[in-house]
Amino acid sequence: MRKIITLSLLFMGVLASCVQEEHVKNVTFKVDTNGIVNIESLGIRGSFLPNQWRESFPLTDDDNDGIYEVNFKESTAVNSITFKFVKNGFDYELKNSENRQITFEYKPETLIYQTKFNDTLATITKK
């Protein structure tokens, strides 16, 4: 019986040590929509949102410069997220391309993700 308890405690210790520690990820998304026609709204859908891929989370263009923005701050243990931007609630960008992706380091991070709607090129600035 003592052997079973010892093995059980050892097993639980190994499981507990495999759990990843959460770190704060602060990500600002900036999407240039200049030159994109008929844009009424811009959202983001992805693996990291509460309704993963089912609902768009809105970005805003408060200064009317054509660059929509949103900031997410989350404590998480995930090492990457995938996402796409969505025009007018249903028009996904990059239809024949892979989802966009950000890979995180195992530490707290503050990032700015800048791109143009429907363009695969992006710049990630770490602060």
N, CA, C and O atoms as CSV, one atom per row, in Angstrom:
chain,resi,resn,atom,element,x,y,z
A,1,MET,N,N,0.820,-1.190,0.000
A,1,MET,CA,C,0.000,0.000,0.000
A,1,MET,C,C,0.868,1.260,0.000
A,1,MET,O,O,0.580,2.231,-0.700
A,2,ARG,N,N,1.922,1.223,0.790
A,2,ARG,CA,C,2.836,2.366,0.870
A,2,ARG,C,C,3.469,2.642,-0.493
A,2,ARG,O,O,3.661,3.799,-0.867
A,3,LYS,N,N,3.793,1.586,-1.231
A,3,LYS,CA,C,4.379,1.709,-2.558
A,3,LYS,C,C,3.396,2.375,-3.518
A,3,LYS,O,O,3.801,3.205,-4.333
A,4,ILE,N,N,2.122,2.029,-3.437
A,4,ILE,CA,C,1.095,2.606,-4.307
A,4,ILE,C,C,0.933,4.093,-4.007
A,4,ILE,O,O,0.821,4.901,-4.929
A,5,ILE,N,N,0.920,4.457,-2.733
A,5,ILE,CA,C,0.784,5.865,-2.351
A,5,ILE,C,C,1.988,6.653,-2.835
A,5,ILE,O,O,1.835,7.753,-3.368
A,6,THR,N,N,3.189,6.102,-2.656
A,6,THR,CA,C,4.402,6.776,-3.099
A,6,THR,C,C,4.385,6.966,-4.616
A,6,THR,O,O,4.702,8.051,-5.103
A,7,LEU,N,N,4.023,5.936,-5.359
A,7,LEU,CA,C,3.956,6.044,-6.821
A,7,LEU,C,C,2.878,7.042,-7.246
A,7,LEU,O,O,3.067,7.799,-8.199
A,8,SER,N,N,1.761,7.039,-6.543
A,8,SER,CA,C,0.691,7.988,-6.860
A,8,SER,C,C,1.151,9.421,-6.635
A,8,SER,O,O,0.901,10.285,-7.475
A,9,LEU,N,N,1.810,9.688,-5.532
A,9,LEU,CA,C,2.319,11.029,-5.249
A,9,LEU,C,C,3.374,11.444,-6.270
A,9,LEU,O,O,3.391,12.594,-6.707
A,10,LEU,N,N,4.242,10.529,-6.650
A,10,LEU,CA,C,5.259,10.806,-7.656
A,10,LEU,C,C,4.606,11.143,-8.995
A,10,LEU,O,O,5.014,12.093,-9.663
A,11,PHE,N,N,3.596,10.369,-9.389
A,11,PHE,CA,C,2.877,10.598,-10.638
A,11,PHE,C,C,2.186,11.962,-10.629
A,11,PHE,O,O,2.242,12.693,-11.617
A,12,MET,N,N,1.531,12.306,-9.511
A,12,MET,CA,C,0.859,13.606,-9.411
A,12,MET,C,C,1.879,14.742,-9.465
A,12,MET,O,O,1.588,15.796,-10.031
A,13,GLY,N,N,3.048,14.555,-8.896
A,13,GLY,CA,C,4.106,15.567,-8.957
A,13,GLY,C,C,4.593,15.791,-10.375
A,13,GLY,O,O,4.842,16.926,-10.781
A,14,VAL,N,N,4.729,14.714,-11.124
A,14,VAL,CA,C,5.144,14.825,-12.523
A,14,VAL,C,C,4.073,15.560,-13.325
A,14,VAL,O,O,4.396,16.436,-14.127
A,15,LEU,N,N,2.808,15.214,-13.119
A,15,LEU,CA,C,1.717,15.893,-13.821
A,15,LEU,C,C,1.683,17.378,-13.488
A,15,LEU,O,O,1.512,18.211,-14.378
A,16,ALA,N,N,1.843,17.704,-12.238
A,16,ALA,CA,C,1.800,19.102,-11.818
A,16,ALA,C,C,2.953,19.886,-12.423
A,16,ALA,O,O,2.785,21.059,-12.758
A,17,SER,N,N,4.111,19.272,-12.572
A,17,SER,CA,C,5.260,19.981,-13.133
A,17,SER,C,C,5.132,20.163,-14.640
A,17,SER,O,O,5.874,20.960,-15.215
A,18,CYS,N,N,4.221,19.454,-15.300
A,18,CYS,CA,C,4.031,19.581,-16.744
A,18,CYS,C,C,3.075,20.709,-17.110
A,18,CYS,O,O,2.976,21.078,-18.281
A,19,VAL,N,N,2.382,21.250,-16.144
A,19,VAL,CA,C,1.441,22.329,-16.411
A,19,VAL,C,C,2.235,23.604,-16.679
A,19,VAL,O,O,3.094,23.996,-15.888
A,20,GLN,N,N,1.931,24.248,-17.819
A,20,GLN,CA,C,2.643,25.457,-18.199
A,20,GLN,C,C,2.197,26.637,-17.343
A,20,GLN,O,O,1.013,26.795,-17.047
A,21,GLU,N,N,3.146,27.444,-16.958
A,21,GLU,CA,C,2.836,28.668,-16.231
A,21,GLU,C,C,2.251,29.693,-17.193
A,21,GLU,O,O,2.706,29.805,-18.331
A,22,GLU,N,N,1.256,30.433,-16.751
A,22,GLU,CA,C,0.644,31.461,-17.590
A,22,GLU,C,C,1.457,32.747,-17.525
A,22,GLU,O,O,2.030,33.085,-16.489
A,23,HIS,N,N,1.497,33.461,-18.657
A,23,HIS,CA,C,2.167,34.754,-18.742
A,23,HIS,C,C,1.234,35.739,-19.430
A,23,HIS,O,O,0.430,35.342,-20.273
A,24,VAL,N,N,1.330,37.004,-19.084
A,24,VAL,CA,C,0.493,38.032,-19.694
A,24,VAL,C,C,0.997,38.325,-21.101
A,24,VAL,O,O,2.174,38.617,-21.316
A,25,LYS,N,N,0.077,38.240,-22.045
A,25,LYS,CA,C,0.346,38.583,-23.442
A,25,LYS,C,C,-0.507,39.800,-23.764
A,25,LYS,O,O,-1.733,39.745,-23.664
A,26,ASN,N,N,0.124,40.882,-24.143
A,26,ASN,CA,C,-0.563,42.119,-24.482
A,26,ASN,C,C,-0.292,42.372,-25.966
A,26,ASN,O,O,0.821,42.740,-26.341
A,27,VAL,N,N,-1.313,42.174,-26.813
A,27,VAL,CA,C,-1.131,42.265,-28.261
A,27,VAL,C,C,-2.059,43.335,-28.818
A,27,VAL,O,O,-3.269,43.301,-28.594
A,28,THR,N,N,-1.477,44.288,-29.549
A,28,THR,CA,C,-2.243,45.286,-30.273
A,28,THR,C,C,-2.194,44.929,-31.749
A,28,THR,O,O,-1.116,44.772,-32.324
A,29,PHE,N,N,-3.361,44.801,-32.357
A,29,PHE,CA,C,-3.477,44.534,-33.786
A,29,PHE,C,C,-3.786,45.846,-34.495
A,29,PHE,O,O,-4.686,46.580,-34.086
A,30,LYS,N,N,-3.036,46.142,-35.564
A,30,LYS,CA,C,-3.275,47.328,-36.385
A,30,LYS,C,C,-3.375,46.867,-37.833
A,30,LYS,O,O,-2.448,46.260,-38.370
A,31,VAL,N,N,-4.524,47.167,-38.463
A,31,VAL,CA,C,-4.775,46.688,-39.827
A,31,VAL,C,C,-5.085,47.879,-40.726
A,31,VAL,O,O,-6.063,48.595,-40.513
A,32,ASP,N,N,-4.244,48.078,-41.728
A,32,ASP,CA,C,-4.430,49.158,-42.700
A,32,ASP,C,C,-5.459,48.713,-43.739
A,32,ASP,O,O,-5.267,47.706,-44.421
A,33,THR,N,N,-6.548,49.468,-43.853
A,33,THR,CA,C,-7.591,49.146,-44.828
A,33,THR,C,C,-7.658,50.176,-45.951
A,33,THR,O,O,-8.580,50.141,-46.766
A,34,ASN,N,N,-6.692,51.092,-46.002
A,34,ASN,CA,C,-6.694,52.094,-47.063
A,34,ASN,C,C,-6.624,51.403,-48.418
A,34,ASN,O,O,-5.793,50.520,-48.632
A,35,GLY,N,N,-7.497,51.807,-49.328
A,35,GLY,CA,C,-7.574,51.195,-50.649
A,35,GLY,C,C,-8.541,50.026,-50.724
A,35,GLY,O,O,-8.825,49.531,-51.814
A,36,ILE,N,N,-9.045,49.583,-49.600
A,36,ILE,CA,C,-10.030,48.491,-49.569
A,36,ILE,C,C,-11.416,49.129,-49.730
A,36,ILE,O,O,-11.772,50.032,-48.974
A,37,VAL,N,N,-12.187,48.669,-50.699
A,37,VAL,CA,C,-13.491,49.283,-50.979
A,37,VAL,C,C,-14.610,48.651,-50.155
A,37,VAL,O,O,-14.525,47.503,-49.719
A,38,ASN,N,N,-15.644,49.432,-49.964
A,38,ASN,CA,C,-16.875,48.990,-49.297
A,38,ASN,C,C,-16.649,48.422,-47.906
A,38,ASN,O,O,-17.259,47.417,-47.539
A,39,ILE,N,N,-15.789,49.046,-47.140
A,39,ILE,CA,C,-15.563,48.554,-45.776
A,39,ILE,C,C,-16.484,49.305,-44.812
A,39,ILE,O,O,-16.434,50.530,-44.693
A,40,GLU,N,N,-17.311,48.536,-44.141
A,40,GLU,CA,C,-18.223,49.088,-43.144
A,40,GLU,C,C,-17.764,48.749,-41.733
A,40,GLU,O,O,-18.003,49.505,-40.791
A,41,SER,N,N,-17.101,47.599,-41.599
A,41,SER,CA,C,-16.592,47.179,-40.299
A,41,SER,C,C,-15.436,46.213,-40.516
A,41,SER,O,O,-15.296,45.616,-41.583
A,42,LEU,N,N,-14.614,46.074,-39.486
A,42,LEU,CA,C,-13.507,45.123,-39.530
A,42,LEU,C,C,-13.469,44.388,-38.199
A,42,LEU,O,O,-13.568,45.001,-37.136
A,43,GLY,N,N,-13.327,43.076,-38.269
A,43,GLY,CA,C,-13.248,42.260,-37.068
A,43,GLY,C,C,-12.102,41.282,-37.161
A,43,GLY,O,O,-11.422,41.187,-38.183
A,44,ILE,N,N,-11.902,40.562,-36.085
A,44,ILE,CA,C,-10.882,39.521,-36.040
A,44,ILE,C,C,-11.540,38.258,-35.489
A,44,ILE,O,O,-12.336,38.315,-34.551
A,45,ARG,N,N,-11.199,37.131,-36.080
A,45,ARG,CA,C,-11.644,35.819,-35.593
A,45,ARG,C,C,-10.414,34.946,-35.441
A,45,ARG,O,O,-9.476,35.031,-36.233
A,46,GLY,N,N,-10.426,34.098,-34.404
A,46,GLY,CA,C,-9.255,33.272,-34.230
A,46,GLY,C,C,-9.356,32.269,-33.106
A,46,GLY,O,O,-10.380,32.140,-32.434
A,47,SER,N,N,-8.261,31.568,-32.930
A,47,SER,CA,C,-8.195,30.473,-31.965
A,47,SER,C,C,-8.163,30.952,-30.520
A,47,SER,O,O,-8.372,30.155,-29.606
A,48,PHE,N,N,-7.909,32.216,-30.297
A,48,PHE,CA,C,-7.725,32.725,-28.944
A,48,PHE,C,C,-8.932,33.464,-28.393
A,48,PHE,O,O,-8.911,33.914,-27.247
A,49,LEU,N,N,-9.970,33.594,-29.180
A,49,LEU,CA,C,-11.163,34.323,-28.748
A,49,LEU,C,C,-12.170,33.372,-28.106
A,49,LEU,O,O,-12.148,32.173,-28.382
A,50,PRO,N,N,-13.048,33.892,-27.255
A,50,PRO,CA,C,-14.008,33.026,-26.552
A,50,PRO,C,C,-14.855,32.146,-27.480
A,50,PRO,O,O,-15.059,30.970,-27.181
A,51,ASN,N,N,-15.340,32.678,-28.573
A,51,ASN,CA,C,-16.143,31.896,-29.520
A,51,ASN,C,C,-15.313,31.512,-30.730
A,51,ASN,O,O,-15.694,31.793,-31.866
A,52,GLN,N,N,-14.208,30.886,-30.493
A,52,GLN,CA,C,-13.203,30.567,-31.501
A,52,GLN,C,C,-13.772,30.422,-32.909
A,52,GLN,O,O,-14.476,29.457,-33.205
A,53,TRP,N,N,-13.467,31.371,-33.759
A,53,TRP,CA,C,-13.785,31.378,-35.185
A,53,TRP,C,C,-15.269,31.567,-35.492
A,53,TRP,O,O,-15.619,31.664,-36.668
A,54,ARG,N,N,-16.157,31.625,-34.505
A,54,ARG,CA,C,-17.596,31.741,-34.793
A,54,ARG,C,C,-18.091,33.178,-34.817
A,54,ARG,O,O,-19.082,33.472,-35.485
A,55,GLU,N,N,-17.436,34.064,-34.118
A,55,GLU,CA,C,-17.856,35.459,-34.053
A,55,GLU,C,C,-16.653,36.365,-34.235
A,55,GLU,O,O,-15.543,36.043,-33.810
A,56,SER,N,N,-16.893,37.510,-34.878
A,56,SER,CA,C,-15.834,38.500,-35.050
A,56,SER,C,C,-15.777,39.420,-33.833
A,56,SER,O,O,-16.808,39.834,-33.302
A,57,PHE,N,N,-14.569,39.729,-33.408
A,57,PHE,CA,C,-14.361,40.725,-32.378
A,57,PHE,C,C,-14.004,42.014,-33.108
A,57,PHE,O,O,-13.073,42.010,-33.912
A,58,PRO,N,N,-14.718,43.130,-32.856
A,58,PRO,CA,C,-14.534,44.339,-33.667
A,58,PRO,C,C,-13.222,45.075,-33.414
A,58,PRO,O,O,-12.731,45.148,-32.287
A,59,LEU,N,N,-12.672,45.616,-34.496
A,59,LEU,CA,C,-11.570,46.563,-34.447
A,59,LEU,C,C,-12.179,47.933,-34.717
A,59,LEU,O,O,-13.231,48.020,-35.351
A,60,THR,N,N,-11.544,49.001,-34.253
A,60,THR,CA,C,-12.079,50.342,-34.461
A,60,THR,C,C,-11.051,51.242,-35.146
A,60,THR,O,O,-9.843,51.023,-35.061
A,61,ASP,N,N,-11.569,52.248,-35.817
A,61,ASP,CA,C,-10.744,53.273,-36.465
A,61,ASP,C,C,-11.178,54.625,-35.914
A,61,ASP,O,O,-11.836,55.399,-36.608
A,62,ASP,N,N,-10.815,54.906,-34.684
A,62,ASP,CA,C,-11.286,56.092,-33.977
A,62,ASP,C,C,-10.837,57.406,-34.619
A,62,ASP,O,O,-11.549,58.405,-34.527
A,63,ASP,N,N,-9.670,57.421,-35.266
A,63,ASP,CA,C,-9.192,58.669,-35.873
A,63,ASP,C,C,-9.427,58.732,-37.387
A,63,ASP,O,O,-8.931,59.637,-38.059
A,64,ASN,N,N,-10.186,57.767,-37.916
A,64,ASN,CA,C,-10.558,57.737,-39.343
A,64,ASN,C,C,-9.368,57.822,-40.303
A,64,ASN,O,O,-9.444,58.477,-41.343
A,65,ASP,N,N,-8.270,57.153,-39.941
A,65,ASP,CA,C,-7.104,57.139,-40.829
A,65,ASP,C,C,-7.021,55.869,-41.672
A,65,ASP,O,O,-6.044,55.662,-42.392
A,66,GLY,N,N,-8.046,55.019,-41.583
A,66,GLY,CA,C,-8.062,53.780,-42.360
A,66,GLY,C,C,-7.334,52.627,-41.686
A,66,GLY,O,O,-7.261,51.527,-42.234
A,67,ILE,N,N,-6.793,52.880,-40.491
A,67,ILE,CA,C,-6.088,51.825,-39.751
A,67,ILE,C,C,-6.950,51.438,-38.547
A,67,ILE,O,O,-7.146,52.220,-37.617
A,68,TYR,N,N,-7.451,50.215,-38.599
A,68,TYR,CA,C,-8.305,49.689,-37.531
A,68,TYR,C,C,-7.428,49.040,-36.473
A,68,TYR,O,O,-6.406,48.428,-36.785
A,69,GLU,N,N,-7.839,49.181,-35.214
A,69,GLU,CA,C,-7.025,48.674,-34.107
A,69,GLU,C,C,-7.870,47.994,-33.042
A,69,GLU,O,O,-9.052,48.292,-32.866
A,70,VAL,N,N,-7.226,47.072,-32.339
A,70,VAL,CA,C,-7.798,46.472,-31.142
A,70,VAL,C,C,-6.641,45.952,-30.289
A,70,VAL,O,O,-5.590,45.575,-30.809
A,71,ASN,N,N,-6.849,45.939,-28.979
A,71,ASN,CA,C,-5.831,45.443,-28.057
A,71,ASN,C,C,-6.417,44.315,-27.232
A,71,ASN,O,O,-7.535,44.411,-26.725
A,72,PHE,N,N,-5.647,43.242,-27.103
A,72,PHE,CA,C,-6.018,42.121,-26.240
A,72,PHE,C,C,-4.941,41.955,-25.186
A,72,PHE,O,O,-3.747,42.014,-25.482
A,73,LYS,N,N,-5.370,41.749,-23.969
A,73,LYS,CA,C,-4.442,41.478,-22.871
A,73,LYS,C,C,-4.982,40.265,-22.143
A,73,LYS,O,O,-6.089,40.292,-21.606
A,74,GLU,N,N,-4.196,39.203,-22.127
A,74,GLU,CA,C,-4.666,37.928,-21.589
A,74,GLU,C,C,-3.511,37.210,-20.898
A,74,GLU,O,O,-2.378,37.223,-21.379
A,75,SER,N,N,-3.810,36.598,-19.787
A,75,SER,CA,C,-2.847,35.728,-19.123
A,75,SER,C,C,-3.099,34.320,-19.650
A,75,SER,O,O,-4.188,33.771,-19.483
A,76,THR,N,N,-2.092,33.746,-20.283
A,76,THR,CA,C,-2.278,32.466,-20.947
A,76,THR,C,C,-0.986,31.657,-20.960
A,76,THR,O,O,0.105,32.194,-20.765
A,77,ALA,N,N,-1.132,30.364,-21.190
A,77,ALA,CA,C,0.022,29.473,-21.322
A,77,ALA,C,C,0.203,29.014,-22.769
A,77,ALA,O,O,1.121,28.246,-23.056
A,78,VAL,N,N,-0.659,29.472,-23.691
A,78,VAL,CA,C,-0.532,29.046,-25.089
A,78,VAL,C,C,0.730,29.632,-25.698
A,78,VAL,O,O,1.180,30.712,-25.317
A,79,ASN,N,N,1.297,28.893,-26.660
A,79,ASN,CA,C,2.527,29.376,-27.281
A,79,ASN,C,C,2.291,29.999,-28.654
A,79,ASN,O,O,3.219,30.552,-29.244
A,80,SER,N,N,1.059,29.917,-29.175
A,80,SER,CA,C,0.765,30.570,-30.450
A,80,SER,C,C,-0.738,30.747,-30.618
A,80,SER,O,O,-1.537,30.067,-29.973
A,81,ILE,N,N,-1.103,31.671,-31.496
A,81,ILE,CA,C,-2.501,31.896,-31.847
A,81,ILE,C,C,-2.612,31.979,-33.364
A,81,ILE,O,O,-1.663,32.372,-34.042
A,82,THR,N,N,-3.772,31.609,-33.892
A,82,THR,CA,C,-4.050,31.758,-35.317
A,82,THR,C,C,-5.296,32.611,-35.468
A,82,THR,O,O,-6.184,32.585,-34.617
A,83,PHE,N,N,-5.357,33.376,-36.570
A,83,PHE,CA,C,-6.463,34.318,-36.743
A,83,PHE,C,C,-6.516,34.819,-38.175
A,83,PHE,O,O,-5.583,34.632,-38.956
A,84,LYS,N,N,-7.634,35.463,-38.503
A,84,LYS,CA,C,-7.817,36.197,-39.751
A,84,LYS,C,C,-8.680,37.411,-39.459
A,84,LYS,O,O,-9.430,37.439,-38.483
A,85,PHE,N,N,-8.563,38.404,-40.312
A,85,PHE,CA,C,-9.409,39.578,-40.208
A,85,PHE,C,C,-10.609,39.389,-41.125
A,85,PHE,O,O,-10.521,38.729,-42.161
A,86,VAL,N,N,-11.736,39.981,-40.725
A,86,VAL,CA,C,-12.998,39.778,-41.424
A,86,VAL,C,C,-13.636,41.135,-41.716
A,86,VAL,O,O,-13.866,41.937,-40.811
A,87,LYS,N,N,-13.911,41.371,-42.981
A,87,LYS,CA,C,-14.544,42.622,-43.417
A,87,LYS,C,C,-16.059,42.460,-43.421
A,87,LYS,O,O,-16.584,41.467,-43.925
A,88,ASN,N,N,-16.751,43.432,-42.861
A,88,ASN,CA,C,-18.214,43.491,-42.881
A,88,ASN,C,C,-18.895,42.245,-42.307
A,88,ASN,O,O,-19.999,41.888,-42.716
A,89,GLY,N,N,-18.232,41.597,-41.367
A,89,GLY,CA,C,-18.846,40.496,-40.645
A,89,GLY,C,C,-18.797,39.130,-41.293
A,89,GLY,O,O,-19.072,38.131,-40.629
A,90,PHE,N,N,-18.452,39.053,-42.582
A,90,PHE,CA,C,-18.491,37.748,-43.251
A,90,PHE,C,C,-17.393,37.541,-44.294
A,90,PHE,O,O,-17.165,36.406,-44.711
A,91,ASP,N,N,-16.718,38.583,-44.721
A,91,ASP,CA,C,-15.744,38.505,-45.808
A,91,ASP,C,C,-14.335,38.292,-45.238
A,91,ASP,O,O,-13.632,39.247,-44.909
A,92,TYR,N,N,-13.936,37.003,-45.129
A,92,TYR,CA,C,-12.604,36.666,-44.623
A,92,TYR,C,C,-11.537,37.117,-45.607
A,92,TYR,O,O,-11.709,37.008,-46.821
A,93,GLU,N,N,-10.445,37.620,-45.078
A,93,GLU,CA,C,-9.283,37.938,-45.899
A,93,GLU,C,C,-8.513,36.657,-46.212
A,93,GLU,O,O,-8.796,35.599,-45.651
A,94,LEU,N,N,-7.541,36.765,-47.109
A,94,LEU,CA,C,-6.596,35.679,-47.399
A,94,LEU,C,C,-7.295,34.347,-47.627
A,94,LEU,O,O,-6.923,33.334,-47.035
A,95,LYS,N,N,-8.304,34.350,-48.483
A,95,LYS,CA,C,-9.144,33.161,-48.692
A,95,LYS,C,C,-8.368,31.906,-49.092
A,95,LYS,O,O,-8.734,30.808,-48.671
A,96,ASN,N,N,-7.338,32.033,-49.870
A,96,ASN,CA,C,-6.574,30.866,-50.322
A,96,ASN,C,C,-5.216,30.762,-49.633
A,96,ASN,O,O,-4.293,30.133,-50.149
A,97,SER,N,N,-5.109,31.379,-48.475
A,97,SER,CA,C,-3.850,31.368,-47.727
A,97,SER,C,C,-4.073,30.803,-46.326
A,97,SER,O,O,-5.201,30.721,-45.839
A,98,GLU,N,N,-2.984,30.421,-45.705
A,98,GLU,CA,C,-3.028,29.937,-44.322
A,98,GLU,C,C,-3.499,31.059,-43.398
A,98,GLU,O,O,-3.444,32.236,-43.754
A,99,ASN,N,N,-3.957,30.682,-42.221
A,99,ASN,CA,C,-4.311,31.664,-41.209
A,99,ASN,C,C,-3.069,32.421,-40.769
A,99,ASN,O,O,-1.952,31.910,-40.853
A,100,ARG,N,N,-3.275,33.628,-40.307
A,100,ARG,CA,C,-2.172,34.384,-39.711
A,100,ARG,C,C,-1.807,33.706,-38.387
A,100,ARG,O,O,-2.633,33.025,-37.780
A,101,GLN,N,N,-0.566,33.901,-37.951
A,101,GLN,CA,C,-0.129,33.258,-36.712
A,101,GLN,C,C,0.857,34.146,-35.975
A,101,GLN,O,O,1.686,34.827,-36.578
A,102,ILE,N,N,0.746,34.120,-34.665
A,102,ILE,CA,C,1.749,34.725,-33.788
A,102,ILE,C,C,2.233,33.638,-32.853
A,102,ILE,O,O,1.432,32.957,-32.213
A,103,THR,N,N,3.549,33.474,-32.772
A,103,THR,CA,C,4.152,32.523,-31.844
A,103,THR,C,C,4.754,33.317,-30.687
A,103,THR,O,O,5.501,34.272,-30.895
A,104,PHE,N,N,4.419,32.910,-29.481
A,104,PHE,CA,C,4.868,33.621,-28.292
A,104,PHE,C,C,6.102,32.968,-27.680
A,104,PHE,O,O,6.380,31.787,-27.886
A,105,GLU,N,N,6.819,33.774,-26.931
A,105,GLU,CA,C,7.905,33.257,-26.109
A,105,GLU,C,C,7.316,32.874,-24.753
A,105,GLU,O,O,6.195,33.261,-24.422
A,106,TYR,N,N,8.069,32.123,-23.988
A,106,TYR,CA,C,7.596,31.669,-22.677
A,106,TYR,C,C,7.955,32.715,-21.615
A,106,TYR,O,O,8.794,32.490,-20.743
A,107,LYS,N,N,7.282,33.871,-21.726
A,107,LYS,CA,C,7.486,34.970,-20.784
A,107,LYS,C,C,6.404,36.016,-21.049
A,107,LYS,O,O,5.728,35.933,-22.074
A,108,PRO,N,N,6.217,36.989,-20.171
A,108,PRO,CA,C,5.272,38.069,-20.456
A,108,PRO,C,C,5.737,38.835,-21.701
A,108,PRO,O,O,6.933,39.049,-21.899
A,109,GLU,N,N,4.776,39.242,-22.534
A,109,GLU,CA,C,5.140,39.952,-23.769
A,109,GLU,C,C,4.131,41.042,-24.092
A,109,GLU,O,O,2.945,40.932,-23.782
A,110,THR,N,N,4.636,42.102,-24.727
A,110,THR,CA,C,3.808,43.152,-25.298
A,110,THR,C,C,4.217,43.275,-26.764
A,110,THR,O,O,5.374,43.557,-27.077
A,111,LEU,N,N,3.243,43.058,-27.663
A,111,LEU,CA,C,3.517,43.042,-29.100
A,111,LEU,C,C,2.572,43.983,-29.838
A,111,LEU,O,O,1.446,44.229,-29.407
A,112,ILE,N,N,3.065,44.502,-30.963
A,112,ILE,CA,C,2.212,45.217,-31.911
A,112,ILE,C,C,2.285,44.457,-33.222
A,112,ILE,O,O,3.364,44.278,-33.788
A,113,TYR,N,N,1.129,44.010,-33.704
A,113,TYR,CA,C,1.024,43.267,-34.955
A,113,TYR,C,C,0.433,44.217,-35.990
A,113,TYR,O,O,-0.722,44.625,-35.868
A,114,GLN,N,N,1.224,44.576,-37.019
A,114,GLN,CA,C,0.779,45.512,-38.037
A,114,GLN,C,C,0.754,44.835,-39.404
A,114,GLN,O,O,1.685,44.123,-39.778
A,115,THR,N,N,-0.335,45.072,-40.146
A,115,THR,CA,C,-0.469,44.490,-41.475
A,115,THR,C,C,-1.450,45.311,-42.290
A,115,THR,O,O,-2.036,46.277,-41.801
A,116,LYS,N,N,-1.616,44.914,-43.529
A,116,LYS,CA,C,-2.629,45.488,-44.407
A,116,LYS,C,C,-3.654,44.387,-44.666
A,116,LYS,O,O,-3.287,43.226,-44.847
A,117,PHE,N,N,-4.924,44.745,-44.683
A,117,PHE,CA,C,-5.982,43.777,-44.913
A,117,PHE,C,C,-5.717,43.032,-46.220
A,117,PHE,O,O,-5.441,43.640,-47.254
A,118,ASN,N,N,-5.806,41.721,-46.151
A,118,ASN,CA,C,-5.653,40.821,-47.305
A,118,ASN,C,C,-4.229,40.772,-47.858
A,118,ASN,O,O,-4.025,40.424,-49.021
A,119,ASP,N,N,-3.255,41.116,-47.033
A,119,ASP,CA,C,-1.845,41.061,-47.403
A,119,ASP,C,C,-1.150,40.132,-46.402
A,119,ASP,O,O,-1.295,40.313,-45.193
A,120,THR,N,N,-0.408,39.156,-46.886
A,120,THR,CA,C,0.230,38.183,-45.991
A,120,THR,C,C,1.400,38.763,-45.202
A,120,THR,O,O,1.796,38.196,-44.183
A,121,LEU,N,N,1.952,39.872,-45.654
A,121,LEU,CA,C,3.080,40.475,-44.948
A,121,LEU,C,C,2.600,41.165,-43.667
A,121,LEU,O,O,1.562,41.826,-43.649
A,122,ALA,N,N,3.375,40.995,-42.611
A,122,ALA,CA,C,3.051,41.620,-41.343
A,122,ALA,C,C,4.342,41.939,-40.604
A,122,ALA,O,O,5.374,41.302,-40.812
A,123,THR,N,N,4.258,42.939,-39.738
A,123,THR,CA,C,5.385,43.317,-38.891
A,123,THR,C,C,4.962,43.122,-37.437
A,123,THR,O,O,3.906,43.591,-37.012
A,124,ILE,N,N,5.801,42.427,-36.691
A,124,ILE,CA,C,5.541,42.238,-35.263
A,124,ILE,C,C,6.645,42.970,-34.502
A,124,ILE,O,O,7.825,42.643,-34.627
A,125,THR,N,N,6.240,43.963,-33.714
A,125,THR,CA,C,7.166,44.729,-32.911
A,125,THR,C,C,7.000,44.320,-31.469
A,125,THR,O,O,5.891,44.314,-30.936
A,126,LYS,N,N,8.118,43.975,-30.834
A,126,LYS,CA,C,8.095,43.600,-29.418
A,126,LYS,C,C,8.533,44.783,-28.603
A,126,LYS,O,O,9.523,45.442,-28.922
A,127,LYS,N,N,7.796,45.050,-27.552
A,127,LYS,CA,C,8.140,46.176,-26.661
A,127,LYS,C,C,8.797,45.672,-25.409
A,127,LYS,O,O,9.158,46.466,-24.539
